[in-house]
Structures are given as structure tokens and as C-alpha cells.
Amino acid sequence: MQDKTGMLDLAAFAAALATRAAALPPGRRLLAALAGPPGAGKSTAAEALAALLTARHALPAQAVPMDGFHYDDAVLRDRGLLARKGAPETFDVDGLTALLDRLRGGEGPSPPEVAVPLFDRSLEISRAGARIVRTQTRVAVVEGNWLLLNEAPWDALAPRFDVTAMLVCDPEALRARLSRRWRDLDFPPEAQRRKLDEVDLPNARRVAEASRPADYLVDGADPGAL
């Protein structure tokens, strides 16, 4: 459903993705970017979209998180970036770009099977090959803060996506979700404050101010609602 502001709910966005995917040749996989600020519910929404596409549209889909391309803490420490972990310069953008090219496919009769890394927030590390995007998967819902960032080298991602969306969330709800995230991970109060005020909220402002326009706006009020 589309509201009066032009914002879609997850079901309407899933339908739009299904229409686009149906027009692709058998060897091509649809790549959809779902961007948004920290705490907007991107991971939950991407998994929900994949479930909707698979169950309601008979279109096998999987979520692919951008966060698997975090540089390791040892690398960030060496570069003086550990305190800014989560900022655009703390990710392996070239690695993500190469993954998108592999996911896209188009060279054979069916899309390739591709292993993707996942970020373990409880351990603060990325795990290589932690998810397999299967050859029968027709839509990859790629989610992350910086997918639409209109700055080099992130702007090189633009031609690799078939569809883009920005997940929109009320600022107060965003702050509450982020506070709960670090509290639930048992971060000490001072570490919670630092994560929120020095990393998450500045990143949220940068997403809002420096992202290129998306094809669709998606309501993030209840990112898991089907």
C-alpha cells in the first residue's frame, strides 16, 4: 500500500520488486538496495521482504547484509578508525562491489551460487562465507547504511542495483531502537552513550544528507510487518 506521501509499505515494495524481477532473463538475479540510517530496521525489513517475495510471489529471495564488509578491529585500530567503526571509510567497498557483480550473474543459464560474509554484532567481527545465496535465488535484497551514499567510492555501487529504496524511520523511534540495541548487548552506560552520540546518530545524519535519491521510500515504522 502507498500512503499519501508516496511511501510504500513492505508488501507494496515486494510487489514492485516482483514485477521488475519477472522481466529479467533466467541468468540474471535482481539486485535491490535497501538503505537507511542505523537502527531503521534494515536487517528485519530485508528478511521480511525476502520472505514476502518467496511466499507470496513464488520468487525465491534472500537478504544480503552490507555489514559483512566491516574491516576487522585490528585493521581499524591500525588506521586510527576504531572509534568510528560503522562510518563509510570503515568498510571494504571494493569487496562489496565485487560481491554485487558476482550476485548479479548473467553469464550463464542461471545465477551463480555465492557465499557472503555476515557481521556478528555480539562479537563485533565479520564471518566469511556465513551465508550462501543459492542459485535458485532470483532476488537479492542488499541492505546497509551506505548503499546510496553519493560519495566516492560508494557511488560506484549505483549502476549495480536494479532497484533502490530508502527505509524511513521517525528520529525518536530511531534513537530508542539504537539505545535498546546497545543496552541489550550489555554495553556499559558510557559505551552506550558514546556509540549513540559519537557514531550512530552522526551516521544517521550523514545517511539523510549525503545519500542519492532512491527509487522508492519504504515505511520503517514496523520493518518486520508482513
C-alpha positions as MATLAB code, in Angstrom:
seq = 'MQDKTGMLDLAAFAAALATRAAALPPGRRLLAALAGPPGAGKSTAAEALAALLTARHALPAQAVPMDGFHYDDAVLRDRGLLARKGAPETFDVDGLTALLDRLRGGEGPSPPEVAVPLFDRSLEISRAGARIVRTQTRVAVVEGNWLLLNEAPWDALAPRFDVTAMLVCDPEALRARLSRRWRDLDFPPEAQRRKLDEVDLPNARRVAEASRPADYLVDGADPGAL';
ca = [
       0.000    0.000    0.000;
       1.187    3.520   -0.831;
       0.334    6.360    1.559;
      -0.340    9.984    0.606;
       3.368   10.889    0.881;
       4.272    8.293   -1.746;
       5.805    5.958    0.832;
       5.303    2.220    0.335;
       4.771   -0.460    2.929;
       6.787   -3.675    2.660;
       4.076   -5.578    0.790;
       3.834   -2.913   -1.930;
       7.609   -2.735   -2.271;
       7.779   -6.535   -2.564;
       5.206   -6.386   -5.364;
       7.288   -3.755   -7.177;
      10.389   -5.945   -6.888;
       8.491   -8.980   -8.186;
       7.359   -7.042  -11.267;
      10.917   -5.957  -12.020;
      12.384   -9.421  -11.449;
       9.863  -11.052  -13.780;
      11.277   -9.043  -16.691;
      14.852  -10.300  -16.251;
      16.360  -13.179  -18.269;
      16.906  -16.534  -16.485;
      20.627  -15.954  -15.855;
      20.127  -12.598  -14.144;
      19.376  -12.010  -10.482;
      17.606   -8.796   -9.417;
      19.704   -6.696   -7.035;
      17.670   -4.400   -4.778;
      19.336   -1.899   -2.448;
      17.606   -1.171    0.857;
      19.403    1.720    2.526;
      18.646    3.614    5.709;
      20.165    5.013    8.889;
      21.444    2.867   11.766;
      18.527    1.444   13.747;
      15.952    1.892   10.988;
      15.273   -1.843   10.854;
      17.041   -2.643    7.571;
      18.007   -6.203    8.518;
      14.493   -7.022    9.725;
      12.892   -5.400    6.681;
      15.237   -7.158    4.231;
      14.452  -10.561    5.748;
      10.728   -9.738    5.678;
      10.927   -8.682    2.022;
      12.743  -11.885    1.112;
      10.033  -13.902    2.874;
       7.259  -11.978    1.105;
       8.815  -12.454   -2.328;
       9.349  -16.150   -1.723;
       5.949  -16.954   -0.186;
       3.531  -14.557   -1.892;
       5.181  -14.082   -5.281;
       6.801  -17.524   -5.736;
      10.063  -15.671   -6.318;
      12.947  -17.086   -4.242;
      14.723  -14.213   -2.495;
      17.397  -13.719    0.172;
      18.727  -10.834    2.249;
      22.383   -9.838    1.853;
      23.729   -7.527    4.594;
      26.365   -4.941    3.727;
      27.772   -5.141    7.285;
      29.727   -8.303    6.469;
      32.246   -5.972    4.826;
      33.275   -4.234    8.054;
      37.044   -4.044    8.332;
      38.336   -6.042   11.291;
      39.064   -4.137   14.508;
      42.805   -4.794   14.058;
      42.721   -3.017   10.689;
      40.639   -0.144   12.054;
      42.957    0.243   15.041;
      45.976    0.381   12.737;
      44.275    3.075   10.647;
      43.066    5.094   13.643;
      39.422    4.417   12.766;
      38.288    2.048   15.506;
      36.299    4.741   17.344;
      34.430    5.468   14.086;
      33.530    1.854   13.278;
      30.388    1.943   11.138;
      31.371    5.103    9.213;
      31.729    4.761    5.413;
      35.524    4.555    5.496;
      35.449    1.531    7.836;
      34.105   -0.839    5.153;
      35.727   -2.790    2.327;
      33.782   -1.155   -0.514;
      35.797   -2.877   -3.240;
      34.947   -6.251   -1.710;
      31.254   -5.344   -1.633;
      31.414   -4.174   -5.257;
      32.937   -7.469   -6.353;
      30.247   -9.389   -4.467;
      27.465   -7.436   -6.191;
      28.950   -8.251   -9.585;
      29.020  -11.948   -8.683;
      25.480  -11.884   -7.304;
      24.117  -10.205  -10.406;
      25.042  -13.092  -12.701;
      24.033  -13.010  -16.348;
      26.911  -15.048  -17.769;
      25.175  -18.425  -17.675;
      21.737  -20.046  -17.860;
      21.137  -19.478  -14.131;
      22.554  -17.108  -11.469;
      25.624  -18.406   -9.617;
      25.753  -19.688   -6.055;
      27.599  -17.065   -3.997;
      28.971  -17.143   -0.431;
      28.554  -13.871    1.502;
      30.036  -12.668    4.808;
      27.889  -11.759    7.821;
      28.678   -9.405   10.687;
      28.284  -10.833   14.196;
      27.311   -7.838   16.334;
      27.709   -9.725   19.609;
      31.364  -10.463   18.745;
      31.983   -7.326   16.625;
      33.542   -9.397   13.837;
      32.649  -10.453   10.292;
      32.373  -14.155    9.472;
      33.407  -15.096    5.942;
      31.145  -17.371    3.906;
      28.466  -17.322    6.597;
      25.527  -17.342    4.149;
      25.058  -18.954    0.743;
      22.937  -17.181   -1.856;
      21.585  -20.176   -3.720;
      21.498  -20.474   -7.489;
      17.668  -20.582   -7.451;
      17.521  -17.216   -5.634;
      16.104  -14.650   -8.066;
      16.207  -11.529   -5.875;
      18.993  -10.382   -3.554;
      17.805   -7.708   -1.112;
      21.050   -5.951   -0.181;
      20.742   -3.840    2.966;
      23.066   -1.305    4.559;
      23.542    2.279    5.671;
      25.746    3.476    2.835;
      24.420    1.782   -0.284;
      23.127    5.078   -1.704;
      25.935    7.315   -0.416;
      26.708    9.828   -3.148;
      30.435    9.913   -2.387;
      33.408    8.023   -3.811;
      33.975    5.092   -3.705;
      30.391    4.260   -2.678;
      28.879    5.974   -5.713;
      30.346    3.174   -7.881;
      27.627    0.898   -6.487;
      24.838    2.834   -8.211;
      24.839    1.084  -11.626;
      24.938   -2.332   -9.981;
      21.467   -2.049   -8.429;
      18.295   -2.628  -10.412;
      16.070   -1.021   -7.750;
      16.841    1.225   -4.774;
      14.842    2.101   -1.668;
      15.330    4.178    1.466;
      13.833    2.874    4.710;
      12.319    5.837    6.566;
      12.066    5.936   10.353;
      10.927    8.571   12.869;
      14.015   10.125   14.590;
      12.714    9.469   18.091;
      11.951    5.843   17.268;
      15.416    5.577   15.746;
      17.084    6.842   18.906;
      15.037    4.479   21.080;
      15.920    1.464   18.921;
      19.622    2.302   18.954;
      19.644    2.783   22.724;
      17.942   -0.571   23.161;
      20.430   -2.256   20.809;
      23.490   -1.340   22.882;
      21.691   -1.941   26.162;
      20.645   -5.425   25.050;
      24.264   -6.188   24.110;
      25.263   -5.299   27.701;
      27.383   -2.301   26.771;
      28.237   -0.166   29.863;
      26.272    3.119   30.091;
      29.216    5.261   28.948;
      29.889    2.979   25.997;
      26.175    3.124   25.089;
      26.272    6.922   25.117;
      29.438    7.021   23.033;
      28.052    4.594   20.446;
      24.839    6.587   20.170;
      26.112   10.178   20.189;
      29.501    9.785   18.527;
      28.815    7.056   15.963;
      25.171    6.119   15.300;
      23.455    9.495   15.267;
      26.184   11.254   13.214;
      25.988    8.358   10.750;
      22.199    8.705   10.612;
      22.557   12.394    9.723;
      25.094   11.549    7.020;
      22.765    8.952    5.507;
      19.984   11.556    5.392;
      22.135   14.340    3.963;
      24.524   12.551    1.592;
      22.514    9.711    0.025;
      21.323    9.978   -3.557;
      17.546    9.822   -4.129;
      16.070    6.327   -4.005;
      13.567    4.862   -6.447;
      11.202    4.180   -3.524;
      10.649    5.291    0.059;
       9.651    2.434    2.359;
       7.938    2.839    5.706;
      10.207    1.678    8.526;
       7.680    2.157   11.347;
       7.262   -1.630   11.655;
      10.008   -3.183    9.491;
       9.003   -6.752   10.283;
       5.309   -6.402    9.498;
       4.081   -8.675    6.717;
];
